[in-house]
């Protein structure tokens, strides 16, 4: 998949539902003179087209070359205005902001009492759903009006607004610092991945503790707690403390169930929290609870009360199918997971404008692992090549590294080892260049390099030696991440015992349940 530049206007038009398109035309036709307007003609053309062809737009006489850029910008703005007027998109946050806009208009007209009345109602709603930035903005406008409109309660009113502004400001500062820390940790995660040694661990610990703001727990609201849990979660992921990942992701999700109204206000955060909770359960190998949480989430996102729009639908597809694949990996039910592949590929095509390229590559890696578990190594290689051959997309380094390592193993298993030496050299150079060569990877490459010199009658003996060398890294604080991408120990055991890898993993899963 190429990371081609896509036209924002074309993507926006193609994202519209039938009802949104119908409303846009009604919105445009509110004045008779707009029925044949150039921007409506451009809209109709884009709506029927499979791709944006600017040359054809000019040829058809819709607009001149000089006017096209301005017309596209105007159409984009008109579509957004139309969407903003659509009741489907009128969430509580937008309604509060709309009330603030109305109050501002009334203020500028000198209708102070009417403005204050609207602001008071809007502030109550904003505080109720902990939209503290909006609430602070409302209080600031109230303060401006109170200095110009004298009321009998001005003395008590001044103190009341000053206290509210101070409290909201404090909450916003804490939330901002926590959200900054969470975002910075996420950026580090994408750039460097997990910590690789004691030095990196100490750097991250100092980085985290130095930026974690002081706070009074009793004064923290929903939003501040949410950012606090997110920051701790990213720190736990990077240090590979998966029990802490489970702890903080569960706190994150429980926060929503303690205040159910926040699910409708912040559905994206609710979905993300559930995804991290299920991912944590996969990492600590609790497949029974993972299955339970997965069923619960799937039921909830399809319920009538859950917000349904393009973003939540795309994220639900992404998170539910990712964790369905993880569940099959943890239980060793690779063949049962095969039915997901077609559904996932169709979903990726449908949600192509809402799911980024990196997550698509992650799906390809998981599908490759699914085929590897089924011992269909050629199909495994096919999906790994989609990742390895993608030169235009910037992906997390660990995904690129383990795609190449798994590709080597798949080529060996498929007896496609004619050019294995070249592949080994290229993979080794790549890992050195990425500065991401771990002990597990070194052992795997060394093993594959020496395979051609091993007596076929002693191959199992070599597998056993490698198994013993790698087993000690299974719970190593910095090396264990290699086993998160591929269950190498189960693969070795399957070769040693001449049994399918799925059978080995299913046995381990049953022992875990007991």
C-alpha positions, 0 to 999 in steps of 0.5 A: 500500500502506498502512502499516496496523498489524498485530496481532503475534499474528495475524501470528505465527499465520499465519507458522506452518507445518503442522508448527509448528501440529501441535507447538503443539497437542501442546505444549498437550495435554501436560496434559489440562486444556488441550485446551479452554483458552481460548487454544487456542480462540483459536488455532484461531479465528485459524488459520482466519480471514482477518483478526483480528476482535476483536468476533467473538471476543467474540461467539463466546464465546471470551473476554470483552472484559476478558480478551481482551488478557491471553489474546492475550498468553498465547497469544503467549507459549505459541506462542513457547515451543512454537517454542523447543522445536521442533528446527527452530529449535534453531540452535547459538547457541540450544543454547549459551544453553540450556546456559548456562540449564541450568548456571545452574539447577545452580548455584542448586541448589548442584551446582557441579561439574556446572554447571562441566562444562556451562559448559566445553563451552558455552564451547568451542562459543561461542568456536568460532563467535565468539559472544563475548558468550555466551562472556563471559557463561559466563566470568563465571558460571564466575568466580562459581562458582569463588569458591564452589567450591574446587578444587585448580587454583584458582590457575591457574584464576583466572588463566586465567579472568581472561585469558579475560574480559579478551580476550573483553571487548576483542573485545566492545568493538571489535565493539560500537564497529564495529557502532555505527559501521556502524549510525550510517552506515546511519542517515545513509544512510537519512536523507540518502542519498549525499553531495551536495557537498564539505562533506557529504563532509568531514563524513562523512569526519570522522564516520567517522574520528572513530568508527573505533576503533583495533585490532590486525588480528592480534587481530580475529576473524571478527565484528570483521572483519565489522563493520569491512567493513560500516562501510567499505562504508556509507562507500563507498556514501555517498561513491559510491566504488563500486570500494571498495564492491566491495572491501569487499563482496568482503572481506565475502563472502570472510570467510564462504568462509574460514570456511564454518561461519559461513554456517550460524551467520550466514546472514542476514549471508552473504546481505546480503554477497552482495547488496551484492557484486552491487549493487556489481558492478551499479554498476561495470557488471560484468555478467559477474561479476554474472551469475556471482555471481547463479548461484552464490548461487541455487545455494547458497541452494537447496542442502541445507546452507543454513539454510531458515527464513522469514527466509532464504527471504524475504531470498533472494527479495528479493536474488536478484530485485533483482539479476536485475532489475539484470542485465537493466538492465545488459544491456538485456534488458528484455523478457526480464526481464518474466517476473520481474514476476509471480513478484516480485508473487506473492513480495511477497504471500507474504512480505508479513510479512517484507519492509518497505514500503520494499523493496516500493516499490523493487521497484515502481520497478525494475518501472517501469524495466523497463517504461520500457525496453520502452517500455511507458510506461503500465505504467511510470506505473502502478507509479510512481504506487504510489510517488508516491501512497503518503503513509503510508510513509517512504521514502528521499528519492532514491527519491521524487525519481527516481520523480517525474522518471521519471514526467515522462519517461514521461508525455512519451513516452506523449504524456500531456502534457495536464497536464505543466505542472502535473506539472512545477510539482508535481515542482519544488516537491517537489524543492525541499521535499526539498532534493534538487534536483541539476544533472541533475534541473534540466536534465531539468525545464528541458528538459521545460518548454521542449519545447512551444516547440520546433519538432518538426523541431528536437526531435532537435537539442534532445535532442542539446544536453541529451545534451551538457549531461548527459554531463559529469555521468556521472562527476561525484562528486556528480551521477552518482547520477542515472544510477544510477536511470535511464540518462538518457543512453541514453534521450536517445541512443535519441531522437536515433537513433530506436532502442529504449533496450534496443538502445542499452544492449545495445551499451554492455554489449557494448563493456564486455565487450570 
